[in-house]
């Protein structure tokens, strides 16, 4: 795909979604971090159902430690891998207090030093909380990037690196959420909604589906 088409794709997506944002519910950077950690291999809806009670009970690193791992597990047990996630969240909160005065750090290196936080989670926090032009390649972005021809790659990192190079500068900050939302509601996995797609004429997917 050429850069002219890439720009046109992002222009159309940005027009349709002028203020794209995460569908995770949060009221602080710490709450966002916990929600993103919980969202690994889980849907945003399932995370939101759990965090509404979790954050009512504990929404700071110290409060989570006071709550304790057993109670934390109970509050997030509807989410996949909840035992591992609860353990990592306790360790994460301990490190935030010990090393960062209870605040979520603003650098990739610091974020990735936190238990349970990998590159994708760090990218989400850097972008959503701190406005940095990072793109966290999840299953939706990976699918859209490959299916449309926007930034094809065999691995998540390859797609991320290609997007980093080819996303037009003016769309860098919002690209993450534009692509996720497009993948979640239009360019869906099993049967993409090509007939309702606003970038269908720019997309390189060969098996476009009729209405």
C-alpha positions as CSV (number, residue, x, y, z in Angstrom):
1,X,0.0,0.0,0.0
2,X,1.3,3.5,-0.9
3,X,1.5,6.4,1.6
4,X,-1.3,8.3,-0.2
5,X,-3.7,5.5,0.5
6,X,-2.5,5.2,4.1
7,X,-3.1,8.9,4.6
8,X,-6.6,8.6,3.1
9,X,-7.4,5.7,5.4
10,X,-6.5,7.6,8.5
11,X,-8.2,10.8,7.3
12,X,-11.5,8.9,6.9
13,X,-11.2,7.0,10.2
14,X,-10.4,10.2,12.0
15,X,-13.4,12.0,10.4
16,X,-15.7,9.1,11.5
17,X,-14.1,8.9,15.0
18,X,-12.9,12.4,15.9
19,X,-12.2,11.5,19.5
20,X,-11.3,7.9,19.6
21,X,-10.6,6.5,23.1
22,X,-10.3,3.3,25.0
23,X,-13.4,1.5,26.1
24,X,-11.9,0.5,29.4
25,X,-13.3,2.5,32.3
26,X,-10.9,4.3,34.5
27,X,-10.5,7.5,36.6
28,X,-6.8,7.7,37.1
29,X,-3.6,6.5,35.4
30,X,-3.2,3.8,38.0
31,X,-6.8,2.6,37.3
32,X,-6.0,2.5,33.6
33,X,-2.8,0.5,34.3
34,X,-4.6,-2.1,36.3
35,X,-7.4,-2.3,33.7
36,X,-4.9,-2.8,30.9
37,X,-3.1,-5.5,32.9
38,X,-6.4,-7.3,33.5
39,X,-7.4,-6.9,29.8
40,X,-4.8,-9.4,28.5
41,X,-6.7,-12.3,26.9
42,X,-10.0,-10.7,28.1
43,X,-12.6,-8.4,26.7
44,X,-12.9,-4.8,27.8
45,X,-16.5,-5.5,28.8
46,X,-15.4,-8.3,31.2
47,X,-12.7,-6.1,32.6
48,X,-15.1,-3.2,33.2
49,X,-17.5,-5.5,35.0
50,X,-14.8,-6.5,37.4
51,X,-13.1,-3.1,37.9
52,X,-16.3,-1.3,38.9
53,X,-16.2,-3.3,42.1
54,X,-12.4,-3.5,42.4
55,X,-11.9,0.3,42.1
56,X,-14.7,0.9,44.5
57,X,-12.8,-1.2,47.0
58,X,-9.2,-0.1,46.1
59,X,-8.0,2.3,43.5
60,X,-4.4,3.2,44.7
61,X,-1.3,1.0,45.0
62,X,-1.5,1.1,48.8
63,X,-5.2,0.4,48.9
64,X,-4.7,-2.7,46.7
65,X,-1.9,-3.9,49.1
66,X,-4.2,-3.4,52.1
67,X,-6.9,-5.3,50.2
68,X,-4.6,-8.2,49.8
69,X,-4.1,-10.9,47.1
70,X,-6.9,-13.2,48.2
71,X,-9.6,-10.4,48.2
72,X,-8.2,-9.2,44.9
73,X,-8.6,-12.6,43.4
74,X,-12.2,-12.7,44.5
75,X,-12.9,-9.4,42.8
76,X,-11.4,-10.3,39.5
77,X,-12.2,-14.0,39.3
78,X,-14.5,-13.6,36.4
79,X,-11.5,-12.6,34.2
80,X,-9.2,-15.2,32.6
81,X,-5.9,-15.9,34.3
82,X,-7.1,-14.1,37.4
83,X,-4.7,-15.9,39.8
84,X,-1.6,-14.9,37.8
85,X,-3.0,-11.4,37.3
86,X,-3.8,-10.9,41.0
87,X,-0.3,-12.0,42.0
88,X,1.3,-9.7,39.4
89,X,-0.8,-6.7,40.5
90,X,0.3,-7.1,44.1
91,X,3.9,-7.2,43.0
92,X,3.3,-4.2,40.7
93,X,1.8,-2.2,43.5
94,X,4.7,-3.0,45.8
95,X,7.2,-1.8,43.1
96,X,5.2,1.4,42.4
97,X,5.4,2.3,46.1
98,X,9.0,1.2,46.5
99,X,10.4,2.7,43.4
100,X,8.0,5.4,42.1
101,X,6.4,6.9,45.1
102,X,3.1,5.3,44.2
103,X,2.9,7.0,40.8
104,X,2.8,5.3,37.4
105,X,6.0,6.1,35.6
106,X,6.0,7.8,32.2
107,X,8.8,5.9,30.4
108,X,8.8,2.6,28.5
109,X,11.7,1.2,30.4
110,X,10.2,1.9,33.8
111,X,6.7,0.6,32.8
112,X,8.2,-2.6,31.5
113,X,10.0,-3.1,34.7
114,X,6.6,-3.6,36.5
115,X,5.4,-7.1,37.0
116,X,2.7,-8.1,34.5
117,X,3.6,-5.2,32.2
118,X,4.9,-6.1,28.8
119,X,5.5,-4.0,25.7
120,X,1.9,-3.9,24.6
121,X,0.6,-2.7,28.0
122,X,3.4,-0.1,28.2
123,X,2.4,1.2,24.8
124,X,-1.2,1.5,25.8
125,X,-0.3,3.5,28.9
126,X,2.2,5.7,27.1
127,X,-0.4,6.5,24.5
128,X,-3.7,6.7,26.4
129,X,-2.4,8.2,29.7
130,X,0.5,10.3,28.5
131,X,-0.3,11.1,24.9
132,X,2.7,9.6,23.3
133,X,2.5,8.4,19.7
134,X,2.8,4.7,20.5
135,X,0.8,1.9,19.0
136,X,0.0,-1.2,21.0
137,X,-0.7,-4.0,18.5
138,X,-3.5,-6.1,19.8
139,X,-5.4,-8.8,17.9
140,X,-7.6,-6.1,16.3
141,X,-4.8,-4.0,15.1
142,X,-2.8,-7.0,13.9
143,X,-5.8,-8.2,11.9
144,X,-6.6,-4.8,10.4
145,X,-3.0,-4.0,9.5
146,X,-2.6,-7.3,7.7
147,X,-6.0,-7.7,6.1
148,X,-6.1,-4.2,4.7
149,X,-2.5,-4.1,3.6
150,X,-1.9,-1.1,5.7
151,X,1.1,-2.6,7.5
152,X,1.4,-6.3,7.0
153,X,3.7,-8.3,9.2
154,X,4.1,-11.8,10.5
155,X,4.6,-10.8,14.1
156,X,3.1,-8.2,16.5
157,X,6.5,-6.5,16.7
158,X,6.8,-6.4,12.9
159,X,3.4,-4.8,12.5
160,X,4.2,-2.3,15.3
161,X,7.4,-1.3,13.7
162,X,5.8,-0.9,10.3
163,X,3.0,1.2,11.7
164,X,5.5,3.4,13.5
165,X,7.1,4.1,10.1
166,X,4.0,4.5,7.9
167,X,1.3,6.1,10.1
168,X,1.1,9.8,9.0
169,X,2.5,12.1,11.7
170,X,-0.8,13.9,12.3
171,X,-2.5,10.7,13.1
172,X,0.2,9.1,15.2
173,X,-1.4,9.8,18.6
174,X,-4.8,8.5,17.7
175,X,-3.8,5.7,15.4
176,X,-3.9,3.1,18.2
177,X,-7.6,3.7,19.0
178,X,-8.7,4.4,15.5
179,X,-7.4,0.9,14.4
180,X,-8.7,-0.9,17.4
181,X,-12.2,0.5,17.1
182,X,-12.3,-0.1,13.3
183,X,-11.2,-3.7,14.0
184,X,-13.7,-4.2,16.8
185,X,-16.8,-3.0,15.0
186,X,-16.2,-3.1,11.3
187,X,-13.2,-5.1,10.2
188,X,-14.2,-7.9,12.6
189,X,-12.5,-11.3,12.6
190,X,-14.8,-13.9,11.1
191,X,-17.0,-11.8,8.7
192,X,-15.7,-8.3,8.1
193,X,-18.5,-5.8,7.5
194,X,-17.0,-4.7,4.1
195,X,-20.4,-3.3,2.9
196,X,-20.4,-0.8,5.7
197,X,-16.7,0.0,5.7
198,X,-15.7,3.6,5.0
199,X,-12.2,2.5,3.7
200,X,-13.4,-0.4,1.5
201,X,-12.1,1.2,-1.7
202,X,-8.7,1.7,-0.2
203,X,-8.4,-1.7,1.4
204,X,-6.3,-4.4,-0.3
205,X,-8.3,-7.4,1.2
206,X,-9.0,-9.7,-1.8
207,X,-12.1,-11.5,-0.3
208,X,-14.3,-8.4,0.4
209,X,-17.7,-9.4,1.4
210,X,-20.9,-8.0,-0.2
211,X,-23.8,-6.6,1.8
